[in-house]
């Protein structure tokens, strides 16, 4: 059975507990992080991992993290960004930095969990490791 992981960068817990609830009883480990520097090393290589960034928590840190991934030969982990209405105008700039999905903070936990499942399924069907 595959094991999956999600690391959530946010200053105040919101998405971490919501995703833990969404994946209760499934082989998914959801971990919160209050520091953007923890994101790069947060998922074990033997698991399929996704990073979720709460853009409003620290926009400059999130952009710096995303820009640092561009120099890598391949992005090591898929990234989903949760923005606010204020950051909606930056969606395409953020996507240009390699973000797979951009949600607004008005989205629900079920939407975010569905996106994670979709990306795991796509990666598994194509034989890619995430």
JOKA-V846158 format. One record per residue. N is the residue number from 1. OMEGA is omega as a letter, one per 40 degrees, with the letter a starting at -180 (999 if undefined). D_LAST is the distance of its C-alpha to the last C-alpha in whole Angstrom. Layout:
N_OMEGA_D_LAST / N_OMEGA_D_LAST
This chain:
1_i_15 / 2_i_12 / 3_a_11 / 4_i_9 / 5_i_10 / 6_i_11 / 7_a_13 / 8_i_16 / 9_i_18 / 10_a_21 / 11_i_25 / 12_a_26 / 13_i_25 / 14_a_24 / 15_i_21 / 16_i_20 / 17_i_23 / 18_i_22 / 19_i_19 / 20_i_20 / 21_a_22 / 22_a_20 / 23_i_18 / 24_i_21 / 25_i_21 / 26_a_18 / 27_a_15 / 28_i_14 / 29_i_14 / 30_a_15 / 31_i_17 / 32_i_19 / 33_i_19 / 34_a_22 / 35_a_21 / 36_a_19 / 37_i_19 / 38_a_17 / 39_a_14 / 40_a_13 / 41_a_13 / 42_a_13 / 43_a_10 / 44_a_10 / 45_a_8 / 46_i_9 / 47_i_7 / 48_a_5 / 49_i_6 / 50_i_8 / 51_i_11 / 52_a_14 / 53_i_17 / 54_a_20 / 55_a_22 / 56_i_25 / 57_a_25 / 58_a_25 / 59_a_25 / 60_i_25 / 61_i_23 / 62_i_20 / 63_i_21 / 64_i_21 / 65_a_18 / 66_i_16 / 67_a_19 / 68_i_18 / 69_a_14 / 70_a_16 / 71_i_18 / 72_i_15 / 73_i_14 / 74_i_11 / 75_a_9 / 76_a_7 / 77_i_6 / 78_a_7 / 79_i_10 / 80_i_13 / 81_i_17 / 82_a_20 / 83_i_23 / 84_i_27 / 85_a_29 / 86_a_30 / 87_a_27 / 88_i_27 / 89_i_28 / 90_a_26 / 91_a_23 / 92_i_23 / 93_i_23 / 94_i_20 / 95_i_18 / 96_i_19 / 97_i_17 / 98_i_14 / 99_a_14 / 100_a_12 / 101_i_15 / 102_i_18 / 103_i_20 / 104_a_24 / 105_i_25 / 106_i_27 / 107_i_24 / 108_a_24 / 109_i_21 / 110_i_21 / 111_a_20 / 112_i_17 / 113_i_16 / 114_i_16 / 115_i_14 / 116_i_11 / 117_a_12 / 118_a_12 / 119_i_9 / 120_a_8 / 121_i_11 / 122_a_10 / 123_a_7 / 124_a_9 / 125_a_12 / 126_i_11 / 127_i_10 / 128_i_6 / 129_i_4 / 130_999_0
